[in-house]
Amino acid sequence: MPPSPLRSRLLLFAAALLFSTGGAAIKAVTLTGWQVAGIRSGIAALVLLALLPEARRGWSPRLVPVSAAYAATLILFVLANRLTTAADAIFLQSTAPLYLLLLGPLLLREPIRGGDVLYMLAVIVGMVVFFIGTEAAAATAPDPRRGNLVALASGFTYALLLVGMRSLSRHGQGDTAVAAAALGNVLACVAALPLAIPVTHTGWTNAVIMVYLGVVQVGLGYLCLTRGIRHVPAMEATTLLMVEPAMSPVWTWLIHGEKPAPWALAGGSVILAATLVNTWRHSRNSRRIKV
């Protein structure tokens, strides 16, 4: 029996909602950023390998650079959240499609089209607006300027991940996304732990939050994503997954009282709106080609 369309959409919504809690949870622990990144990814890798059979299949040398890009994205996102606001971290990571378009002609032989140029200009405007204001340091965002640069870097590594996934798809390995996620978490754990030792801030609060991050936020979130996205059109899936950047600042505001700067919210809104419109445009063009 085919899966229920409503169930698939609810699973995608749940995945985005779970992913959106990452920033608030990362800020709630007293561990260092490297400790959070290493432990979270270690737990998540075990969960993915245990719950998803496809995470244990399709491993090949081609998977390594893709998983390395994902590992870098995981680590950089955690470090950014420890330095700047959750809104800044997720909004700036959302610039990944801009880098993807710039890398396309070089790595994928995909030309930049007229509509893509408009999208790129819109994202650049959003980034300029984003950095107009100077955010003051706060308890949950002690170094916003450095954190924003780390978040920008996470957007670039995320774009490398997307390039890698497209390359795998062209080589008939497009169904290895889950395996890449599992291996990426393994690599992130291995890369972060040398800078995470020794772990001095222990306690039940830290332990519970870290288990939540690894098992629920990443593990269960990715389970919902893989089960739901297979049966939802790309444009609709993108729209549902926009819940993550929309809700991430809300959770940190409710839990930590963290308020992003107005300029950051304005720039982030421009970036997300441009990405949504560009995705809709590509989706419409794809339907026309199929017809």
C-alpha positions as CSV (number, residue, x, y, z in Angstrom):
1,M,0.0,0.0,0.0
2,P,1.5,3.4,-1.0
3,P,2.3,5.7,1.9
4,S,-0.2,8.3,2.9
5,P,0.5,11.8,1.4
6,L,-0.5,13.4,4.7
7,R,1.8,11.1,6.7
8,S,4.8,12.0,4.4
9,R,4.2,15.7,4.8
10,L,3.8,15.4,8.6
11,L,7.1,13.5,8.7
12,L,8.9,16.2,6.8
13,F,7.3,18.8,9.0
14,A,8.5,16.8,12.1
15,A,12.0,16.5,10.7
16,A,12.2,20.3,10.2
17,L,10.8,21.0,13.6
18,L,13.3,18.6,15.2
19,F,16.3,20.1,13.3
20,S,15.2,23.6,14.4
21,T,15.7,22.8,18.0
22,G,19.4,22.2,17.5
23,G,20.5,25.8,18.1
24,A,18.7,26.1,21.5
25,A,19.9,22.8,22.7
26,I,23.5,23.5,21.6
27,K,23.4,26.7,23.7
28,A,22.0,24.9,26.7
29,V,25.0,22.8,27.5
30,T,28.2,23.9,29.4
31,L,30.5,21.9,27.1
32,T,32.8,23.4,24.5
33,G,31.7,23.6,20.9
34,W,34.1,20.9,19.9
35,Q,32.8,18.6,22.7
36,V,29.2,19.2,21.6
37,A,30.1,18.6,17.9
38,G,32.0,15.4,18.6
39,I,29.6,13.8,21.1
40,R,26.5,14.8,19.2
41,S,27.8,13.3,16.0
42,G,29.1,10.1,17.7
43,I,25.6,9.4,19.2
44,A,23.9,10.3,15.9
45,A,26.1,8.0,13.9
46,L,25.2,5.1,16.2
47,V,21.5,5.9,15.9
48,L,21.6,6.2,12.1
49,L,23.5,2.9,11.7
50,A,21.2,1.1,14.1
51,L,17.8,2.4,12.8
52,L,18.4,2.8,9.1
53,P,19.5,-0.2,7.0
54,E,20.3,2.0,4.1
55,A,22.9,3.8,6.3
56,R,24.9,0.5,6.2
57,R,24.8,0.1,2.5
58,G,26.5,1.8,-0.5
59,W,29.7,2.7,1.2
60,S,32.5,3.4,-1.4
61,P,35.5,5.7,-1.8
62,R,33.3,8.2,-3.7
63,L,31.3,8.6,-0.5
64,V,34.3,9.9,1.6
65,P,34.6,13.5,0.2
66,V,30.9,13.9,0.3
67,S,30.7,12.7,3.9
68,A,33.7,14.9,4.8
69,A,31.8,18.0,3.5
70,Y,28.9,16.9,5.7
71,A,31.2,16.4,8.7
72,A,32.6,19.9,8.3
73,T,29.1,21.3,8.0
74,L,28.1,19.6,11.2
75,I,31.1,20.9,13.2
76,L,30.9,24.4,11.8
77,F,27.2,24.7,12.5
78,V,27.8,23.8,16.2
79,L,30.7,26.1,16.5
80,A,28.7,29.0,15.0
81,N,25.8,28.4,17.4
82,R,28.2,28.7,20.3
83,L,29.5,32.0,19.1
84,T,26.6,33.8,17.5
85,T,22.8,33.8,17.6
86,A,20.9,30.7,16.4
87,A,19.2,32.9,13.8
88,D,22.5,34.1,12.4
89,A,23.9,30.6,12.3
90,I,20.9,29.1,10.4
91,F,20.3,32.1,8.1
92,L,23.9,32.2,7.0
93,Q,24.1,28.5,6.4
94,S,21.1,29.0,4.1
95,T,23.4,30.8,1.7
96,A,24.6,27.4,0.5
97,P,22.6,27.5,-2.8
98,L,24.5,30.7,-3.8
99,Y,27.8,28.8,-3.5
100,L,26.3,25.8,-5.3
101,L,25.5,28.0,-8.3
102,L,29.0,29.4,-8.3
103,L,30.6,26.0,-8.0
104,G,28.2,24.4,-10.6
105,P,30.1,25.5,-13.7
106,L,33.5,24.5,-12.2
107,L,32.6,21.1,-10.7
108,L,29.4,20.0,-12.3
109,R,29.6,21.7,-15.7
110,E,26.2,23.3,-15.0
111,P,25.8,26.7,-16.5
112,I,24.5,29.7,-14.6
113,R,21.3,30.9,-16.2
114,G,19.6,34.3,-16.2
115,G,17.2,33.5,-13.4
116,D,20.0,32.2,-11.3
117,V,21.8,35.5,-11.6
118,L,18.8,37.3,-10.1
119,Y,18.7,34.8,-7.3
120,M,22.4,35.3,-6.6
121,L,22.0,39.1,-6.5
122,A,19.1,38.7,-4.1
123,V,21.1,36.5,-1.7
124,I,24.1,38.9,-1.9
125,V,21.7,41.8,-1.0
126,G,20.5,39.7,1.9
127,M,24.0,39.1,3.1
128,V,24.9,42.8,2.8
129,V,21.8,43.7,4.8
130,F,22.7,41.0,7.3
131,F,26.1,42.5,8.1
132,I,25.0,46.2,8.1
133,G,24.2,46.1,11.8
134,T,26.7,45.2,14.5
135,E,25.3,42.8,17.1
136,A,26.3,43.1,20.7
137,A,27.8,40.2,22.5
138,A,25.5,38.3,24.8
139,A,25.7,35.2,27.1
140,T,24.3,32.9,24.3
141,A,26.3,34.7,21.6
142,P,29.6,35.8,23.0
143,D,31.4,36.6,19.7
144,P,28.7,37.3,16.9
145,R,31.2,38.6,14.3
146,R,33.4,35.5,14.4
147,G,30.4,33.2,14.7
148,N,28.9,34.7,11.6
149,L,32.0,34.0,9.6
150,V,32.0,30.4,10.9
151,A,28.3,30.2,9.8
152,L,29.2,31.5,6.4
153,A,31.8,28.8,6.1
154,S,29.2,26.2,7.1
155,G,27.1,27.4,4.2
156,F,30.1,26.8,1.8
157,T,30.7,23.3,3.1
158,Y,27.0,22.6,2.8
159,A,27.2,23.6,-0.8
160,L,30.1,21.2,-1.3
161,L,27.9,18.5,0.2
162,L,25.2,19.3,-2.3
163,V,27.7,19.2,-5.2
164,G,28.9,15.8,-4.0
165,M,25.4,14.4,-3.8
166,R,24.7,15.5,-7.4
167,S,28.0,13.9,-8.5
168,L,27.1,10.7,-6.8
169,S,23.7,10.8,-8.5
170,R,25.3,11.1,-11.9
171,H,27.4,8.0,-11.2
172,G,24.3,6.0,-10.2
173,Q,24.8,6.4,-6.5
174,G,22.0,8.9,-5.8
175,D,20.5,6.6,-3.1
176,T,23.5,6.9,-0.8
177,A,22.4,10.0,1.0
178,V,21.7,8.1,4.3
179,A,25.0,6.3,4.1
180,A,26.7,9.7,3.5
181,A,25.0,11.1,6.6
182,A,26.0,8.2,8.8
183,L,29.7,8.3,7.6
184,G,29.6,12.1,7.9
185,N,28.7,11.9,11.6
186,V,31.4,9.3,12.1
187,L,34.0,11.6,10.5
188,A,32.7,14.6,12.5
189,C,33.1,12.7,15.8
190,V,36.6,11.5,14.9
191,A,37.7,15.0,13.8
192,A,36.2,16.9,16.8
193,L,37.1,14.5,19.7
194,P,40.9,15.3,19.7
195,L,40.0,18.9,20.4
196,A,37.2,17.9,22.9
197,I,39.3,15.9,25.3
198,P,39.3,16.2,28.3
199,V,35.6,16.6,29.1
200,T,35.5,18.4,32.4
201,H,31.9,19.7,32.6
202,T,29.9,16.6,33.3
203,G,26.5,16.2,34.9
204,W,23.0,15.0,34.2
205,T,21.8,18.1,32.4
206,N,24.7,18.0,29.9
207,A,24.2,14.2,29.4
208,V,20.4,14.5,28.8
209,I,20.8,17.4,26.3
210,M,23.6,15.6,24.4
211,V,21.5,12.4,24.2
212,Y,18.6,14.5,22.9
213,L,20.9,16.2,20.3
214,G,22.3,12.9,19.0
215,V,19.2,10.6,19.3
216,V,16.3,12.9,18.7
217,Q,17.4,16.1,17.0
218,V,19.7,14.4,14.4
219,G,18.8,10.7,14.6
220,L,15.0,10.9,14.7
221,G,15.0,14.0,12.6
222,Y,16.9,12.3,9.9
223,L,14.7,9.2,10.1
224,C,11.6,11.4,9.6
225,L,13.3,13.2,6.7
226,T,14.3,10.1,4.8
227,R,10.9,8.5,5.3
228,G,8.9,11.6,4.3
229,I,10.9,13.2,1.5
230,R,10.6,10.2,-0.9
231,H,6.9,10.9,-1.5
232,V,6.7,14.7,-1.5
233,P,7.4,16.9,-4.5
234,A,10.7,18.8,-4.3
235,M,9.1,22.3,-4.1
236,E,6.7,21.3,-1.4
237,A,9.5,19.5,0.5
238,T,11.6,22.6,0.4
239,T,8.8,24.7,1.7
240,L,8.1,22.3,4.6
241,L,11.8,22.2,5.5
242,M,11.8,26.0,5.7
243,V,10.3,25.4,9.1
244,E,13.8,24.8,10.4
245,P,15.2,28.3,9.8
246,A,11.9,29.9,10.7
247,M,11.6,28.1,14.1
248,S,15.3,28.0,15.2
249,P,15.3,31.6,16.4
250,V,11.9,31.1,18.1
251,W,13.2,28.2,20.2
252,T,16.3,30.1,21.3
253,W,14.1,33.1,22.2
254,L,11.7,31.1,24.2
255,I,14.4,29.1,26.1
256,H,17.3,31.6,26.3
257,G,15.7,34.9,25.7
258,E,18.0,35.4,22.7
259,K,16.9,38.1,20.3
260,P,18.6,38.5,16.9
261,A,19.3,41.9,15.6
262,P,16.6,43.5,13.3
263,W,19.1,43.8,10.4
264,A,20.0,40.1,10.8
265,L,16.3,39.1,10.6
266,A,15.8,41.3,7.6
267,G,18.8,39.9,5.7
268,G,17.9,36.3,6.7
269,S,14.3,36.8,5.5
270,V,15.6,38.0,2.1
271,I,17.9,35.0,1.8
272,L,15.1,32.5,2.7
273,A,12.6,34.2,0.4
274,A,15.0,34.3,-2.5
275,T,15.8,30.6,-2.0
276,L,12.1,29.7,-1.9
277,V,11.3,31.6,-5.1
278,N,14.3,30.1,-6.9
279,T,13.3,26.6,-5.9
280,W,9.8,27.3,-7.1
281,R,11.2,28.5,-10.4
282,H,13.3,25.5,-10.9
283,S,10.5,23.2,-10.0
284,R,8.2,24.9,-12.5
285,N,10.8,24.6,-15.2
286,S,11.3,20.9,-14.5
287,R,7.6,20.2,-14.8
288,R,7.6,22.0,-18.2
289,I,10.5,19.9,-19.5
290,K,8.8,16.7,-18.4
291,V,5.6,17.6,-20.2
